[in-house]
Amino acid sequence: MATQYHLPTLDDLARLAEPHELAITIYVQTSPIVSERATSHVAAKSAFDDCITQVRESGARHATETALREQWASVVNDELWSNLSSSLAIFLSEDTSEVFVLPNALEYQHQVARYFDVGQLVRAVVSPQQAYALTLSAHAWKLWHATATTRAAEFTVSDDHPSDAAEATNRSTVGGSPSGDRLVVDQRRTLLLETYAKRVAEAVDAELGQQDPHAQAPLFLFATNPLLELYRAQERRQVVPVHGAPDGLKDFQIDERIRESIGAINAERNSARLEKIGDDVSNGLVLTDVGDIGRAAVVGAVDVLVYDFTVDILGRIDNDSGQVTYNDDDGYDLLSRIAMKVLATGGDVVAVRPDEVKAEVWNGTAVAHLRYQLV
């Protein structure tokens, strides 16, 4: 069975953004490899110990520290440690503990404050994590599917498709005879593999046509040349080549490669999207001031929000007027809160690091595209 990731809902994000007497946030990188799980466990415990030290030094009540330790105990003894993924997001307060199992690798982080830091969590939720994979050799081919909530898993394809190169070309083998002219043998084998690649591409198109008819998700191709290049010439989807022998790859190895690369793919697509947004500046449909974006967000006018999730702009936003006030001492992460309002009104949110996107309109903090002009 494919590993289930646990991502938050919009309600989860809104709840996590509320204040607490003390709130501990821990992001830790993890691994599905059994031998590496102990390292993840130790890293999380070290982060918690450091947070508890800060709690004690802040002069918090002994009862508060005890309650936080009890919440940590419920997390550290949870069965989730036996089936990890790429990251964990852990949120602890006196009266609650929540853990989210995430498919993408987040940065190590821990802090103690009145508010949980949900910046990286929002990033995990809104970043596209769906992809397909094809493991392709002359001996066999398999299709895989990775989503935001499940690790890459093989899915069953129709028996109508050829299972290997020999079946696709109606031959017992595509290797050729070693006693023949080498150049002729190589040319013939290439032609046979080209036919095989075409048949597999047709099969993939038929299988994925219903699930992703507009070919929006990338296709990771695990293969070696010449089959890799022969297949790429047939495929209409965005193909991400992964060189190396594909036979025998495990699901977590395929999933790991997808998660390593999908961030760069998203960054490229986000840059292109920002460039297109920039075309509407002259039409009054683009905002770059956080205060203006906040007012537009509460009335549902924001179609797309692109923001730097690594920036902490602390303050508050009025739920009715959208008025933004800045307050470093008693505020929450404004950009994350605005992002949740955009999501709640059906808009799209793109959480980026500042160096991931390149566009003339990008100011390094936030850019919003509007559904209509604001008076």
N, C-alpha and C positions, 0 to 999 in steps of 0.2 A: 504494500500500500504506500502511496506517495505521502511524504511528510506534509502535515498540515501546518501552515504558518498561521499565526494569530495576529491579525492587524486590527487596529481600532476602528470603530465607526465614528461618524461625526458627533454622535452623542458622547462617546468616550472622550473625544478630544475636548469637547466643551466642558465636560466634568473635570478633566485633568487640568484645565486652565483656571479652576477656582482656587482661591487662597487657602492656606493651611497655617497652623501655628508653626510647623516645620515640615518641609517637604524635601525628601531625598530623591534625586534623579540619578540613575546609573544607566549608561549605555556601555555595553561590552560586546566585543566581537567574539563569535563562537565558531564552532566547526562541527559538521556532521560526522567527522572521523572520530571513532571511539577513542583512539589513543590521544587525541587532543582535547577531549572534553574536560579532563582534570585541569588543564591550563585555563580554560574559560571559567571554571568554577573558582579557581584561586584568584583570578583577576577580579571577578565580581566581589569576592569576599574582601579582598584588599581595598577595593573602592568603598565598600560599606564600612569597613573599619575606619578608614580615613574620614568618612562622613560622620561617624559616631564621635570621633575625636573632636570634630568641629562643633557638633551638637553640645558636647560636654563643656568645651571651652567657651561657648556662647552663654553659659550660665543657665541652660534649660533645666527644667525640673527633672528630678530623678525619675518620676513617673513617665515623663515624655520619652526619656531614653529607653526605659523598660518597654514601653509600648512599641517603639521603633524596632527594638531587638526582637520582639515577638512577631512583628510583621515580617521581618527579615527571615526568621526561622520558618515561617510558612512558605517563603519563596525558596530558600535554599534546600528544603526537603521535598520540593515539588518534583513530580515525575518528569517534568519538562527537561531536566538535565540529562535524561537518558535518550533524548531525541532532539538534538540541537540543529540549528541552521546556520545562518551567517551572523546574526546579531540578536541581542536581547535588549529590550528597553524595560527597565525596572523602576517603578514609582512607589515610594513608601511614605506614608504619613502615620500619625498616631492610630487612626481608625481604619486604614485601608492599605491594601497592597495590590498592585496590578502589574502583570508582566505581559509583554507583547513579543512574540517570536517573529522575527523579521527576515525576509529573504535577501535583503541587500546589506552589504558591509557598511556599517556606520562607524563613526569615530569613537574611540574610547572617551568617555566623559563622565564626571560625577560632580554633583554640587548639592549644597544645602541652602535652601532659601524658603521664602514664604510661598513660592509658586514653583510647580514643576516646570522644567524646561522641555517643552514639547516640540521645539524646532526640528530636531532630527526625526521625530515621529511623524510630523506632518510630511516631511520629505519622503519618508518610506511609504506613506499612504498614497500620495499624489503622483509619485514617479511611476511611469509605466513599467511593469515587470513581466509582461506576457511576451513569450517568444516560443518559436518552434525550433526543433532541431532534427536534422537528418544525419544518421550515421550510415555511410555509404561505402561499400567495398564491392569487389566483383563477386564475393561470396554471399552477401546479404545486404539488405537495407532495412532500416527501422525509422519510424517517425516518433518524435517525442514532443511533449507539450509542457511548458513551464508557465505558471501563472503567478499572480501576486500572492496567492494563498497556498499553492502547492509546489513542491519540488518537481523538477522535470521527471515525467513518467511516460513510459512507452504506451501508446494506445493502439488498439487493434485496428488493422486495416483490412480491406476486402480481400478475399481469396482470389478475386479476379485479376489481381496484379501479379506480374512475374516476381518471383522471390529472389532471383539472382541473375547475373549476367548471362549464364548459360541458358536459362529458361527464357529470358527476354530475346535472345537471338536464335533460339531453336537449335542450339548446339550442345554437345556434351561438355565442351570446355571452350574458353576463349583464349587459352594460353598459346595455341599454335604448336606446331611440331618443331622440336629443337634441331631437326636435321635439315630444315628448309633454309632458304635464303633469309638471313636475319632481317634485312631491311623490309623485305616483303612481309615477313611474319609480323614485324612491328606495325607496319601500316595496316595490315589486316586486323590485328588486335585492336588498334586505335579505332577503326571503323566499327568494330563490334561493340566496343565500350561506348562509343558515341551513340549507337542505337540503344544500348542499355540505359545510358544517361537520359536519353529522350523519353524512354518508356517510364523510367522512374519519375521524371519531372511531370509527366502526364498523370501518373498515379498520385503524386503529392498534390497537384492542382485539384484533382478530383476529391481527395480526402479533406483538404483544407478549404475548399471552395465554399462549403456551408458554414464552417466555423469562422472564417476570416475572409469573406468574399472580396474585400477591398485591399487585401494584402497589406494591412497596416502593421502587423507584427513581423519582426525580422525572422529570418530563417538561418540558424547556425548550421553550417555544413561541416561535418567531421569526415574528412576523406584525405586521400593522398593523390598526387598527380599520377597519371593524366586525368583520372576520373574526376577529380575535384574541378579542374578547369572545364572539362567537357560538360559537367552538370551546370556550372555557373552560366554557360552560354545558353542554356535552355530555360533558366528560371526567371520569372518576371518579378519575383519578390526581392526585397533587399536581402542579399546573401552575405553572411559573415563567415568567411572561410576559417576553419580551424584545422591546420595541417597536422597530420599524424594518423597512425593506424587506428581506425574506429572500432574494429572488432574487439569485444570484451570490455568496452567502457561501461562503468557502473553509472547508475542514475545520478548519484551525488557528484560524480566527476563531470558529467554533462551539465548538471545544474550549476556547479561551481564556475564553469567556464562561461556560462550565460550571464551569471550575476557579475562576473569580473568585467564583462564587456558592455553590458547593457547601459551602464552609466554614460559611456562615451557616445553611444548611439543616441541616447536621449539628449545629451548636450548638443550634438550636431543638429538634431531636429528642433530643439528649443531656440537655437540661434537663428535658424531659418524662420521660425515662427515670430521671433522678435523683429526680424527684418521686415516681415509682412505687416506687423503691428505698426511699425514706424511709418508705413505709407499713409496711415490715417491721422498723423499729427496735424496736418493742415485742415482736416475735417473736424477738429475739436473732439476727437474720440480717444485721445491718449492723455493719461495723467501720470505725472512723475513725482508729485508731492504727496507725502504720506497722509497729511491732513485731508487733502482733496480726495485721495483714494478711500480714506475711511468714510467720508460722507457719501461717496458714491456706492460703497459696499453695502451700507445699511439699507439703502433704498433699492437694492437689487440691480443697480445699473452696470456693475462690472461684469463683463463677459469673460475676460481673461486677466488673471493677476500673475505676474512674474516677479518673484522677490528673492532676495538673498537670505536664506534661512540661517546663515551663520552670524548675522548682525543682530545684536540685542538692542532694540529701541524700546525702552521701558516707559510705560504710561498707561492711560486708560482711554477707552472709546465709549461714548454715550450710545446706548443701544437704540435710542429713538432718533437722535439728530445726527449721529455719526461724528460729533465733535470730538476731536482728539486733544488730550492734554498729556504733557510729558512729565513723568515723575519717576526718578531713578530710585527713590527710597521705598515707594509703596505702589509699584506698578507691575504690570505683566508685560510679556513680549507682545508689543502692538502688532507687529507684522503677522505673527502666527494667529492672533485673534482676528485680524482683518481677513486673513486667508480663510478661516473657518466660516466667516460671514459670507464670503464669496461662494464657498462650496455649498452653504446652506441655501443659497438663492439660485443654485443651478449653474454657477459659473465654473470655469476651469482655473485651477491653481497650478503653477509651475514653480517649485522650490529649487533654487539653484545655488551653487557656490559662485562667487563673483567672477572667477576666471573661467567658468564653464561656458559662458555665452559671450558672443561678440556681435554687437549690432550698434549702429549709430545712436539709436534711441536709448540704449541701456545706460543708466546712471549709476550702476553699482549697488543700488538699494532696492528700488521697486518701480515697476511700470505696470499700469493698468490700461486695458482696452475696454472701452465702453460700448454698451448696446445702443445707446443713444446719447445725444448731447445733454449735458446738465445746464439748466438755466442758472 
